[in-house]
Amino acid sequence: MTVDLLNEKRPSPSTIHARRPEANLIDTHCHLDDESFAGDVEEVVARAMEAGVSRIIVPAIDRDNTGAVLALTTRFEGVFGAIGI
């Protein structure tokens, strides 16, 4: 069986919303490792999750902060790191 992706009818946004009434948002670029979050990172993550953010991607900016980024990924469910070379 083949699927013609170019001509297949897409569901309307209202149909998609009706199937999934709750937001499932992903924050694709959030520097939770920044010192400005040091005092309240728990509350920031909790507020994001309560608002419908299911995943938070924390990008490392250089080699020096990869440890901090990875620590956040083990500390919070739903927080993922983006580590490059």
N, C-alpha and C positions, 0 to 999 in steps of 0.2 A: 504494500500500500504506500502510495506517495502522497504527500501533502503539498498543495500549491500555496506556498506562503505568500506569494505576491497577490493572489486573487482571493485568498480566504478572507471572509468577512471578519473584521475585528469587533470585539464587543465594545459597546459604548461605555464611556466613563461611569454613567449611572448604573449600568449593569455590573461593572466591576465593583463599584462601591456597595451595591446591594449584596453582593456575595461576601464582601469583606468590610463590614461596617466600621471596624476599628482601624485607625491609622497604623501602618507598619513602616515607619520612617527609618532611614539610615543616614546618620551624620557621617559624611565621607571625609571630613577633614576637621578634626578637633584636637587641638594641642593641650590635652588634659595634663600633660607633663609640665606645662609652663608653671613657673613659680607663682603666678597670680591665682592659681587654683589650689595651692598648697594647703590653705586653711579650710577649704570647703569642697574638695573634689567629690567626697561622698554625696553631699547634697546636690551638687551639679549633676552627677550621674543619676541619682534618684529622680530629680525633677525631669530630666530628659526622658527617662523610662516611663514616668507617669504621664508625660505628654505624648507618648506613642512612639518614641524613638526606641527601636528594638536592637540596633547595632550602632556602635560608635567606632570609627576608624581613627586611630591616633598615629599620624605619620612621624617617623623619626626625621630630624633635620640634619643629623650628622652622626658619626660613630659614637660621639660622646654621650648622646642621650638615648641610645638604643636600649640600654639597661633600664632606664626609667620607663620607657615605653613598654617593654616586655613585662616589667613589674605591674603596670596597670592592667595588662591583659590577664594576668593571673589573679589579680585582686578583685576584678569586677567581671561578672558574667555579662556578655554582650559587648565587651570592649575588645577590639582587635588592633593589632599593630601593623603598620606598613613600614617594613624595613628594606632599604635598598642598598646597593653597592655604590 
